[in-house]
Amino acid sequence: MLAGLGVTLYYIVRTHPLFGGSMGDAWFDIHPISCGVFGVPLGFMVIAIVSLLTPPPPLEVQALVDFVRMPDQGRKTLETENRL
């Protein structure tokens, strides 16, 4: 998310007249108000890459997330893991 925010802010500063920028620096002639068109896809790409490069969380954390999302089914998961 920070990568997308960074690109978005960079684009706004370079192209918006309020910050001294000009549309001459615009990428693909996209106005500063539409800068999310660059930040959002970049944010998703960075999230996907980081999630593929980092190890999964421990089973205890995964069980806790399951419990928070669905308390009835998460409790069954916790009980099953405690029996193992």
C-alpha positions, -999 to +999 in steps of 0.1 A: +000+000+000+029+024+007+043+018-027+010+027-044+006+058-021+042+068-029+036+066-067+003+084-064+018+113-043+048+115-066+025+118-097+003+145-080+033+166-071+048+164-106+016+171-125-007+193-103-003+231-108-009+237-070+025+219-063+043+236-092+039+207-116+026+207-151+007+184-174+038+183-196+051+158-170+019+137-172+021+100-180-002+090-208-019+124-205-037+114-173-048+142-151-036+144-115-071+137-102-069+102-117-035+093-103-049+063-086-048+045-119-010+041-113-010+037-075-037+010-071-023-016-096+012-010-082-001-016-046-017-048-057+014-060-075+036-053-045+012-071-021+012-102-044+050-102-047+056-098-010+031-125-001+048-149-025+083-141-011+075-143+026+068-175+045+032-182+057+024-174+093+026-201+120-004-224+124-014-207+157-018-174+139-037-190+111-061-206+136-065-173+154-075-156+121-099-184+113-114-180+148-118-142+144-135-146+110-158-175+119-159-181+157-179-213+155-157-230+129-125-214+143-132-230+176-134-264+159-101-257+142-085-248+176-099-279+192-086-301+164-051-287+166-050-291+204-058-328+200-029-333+175 
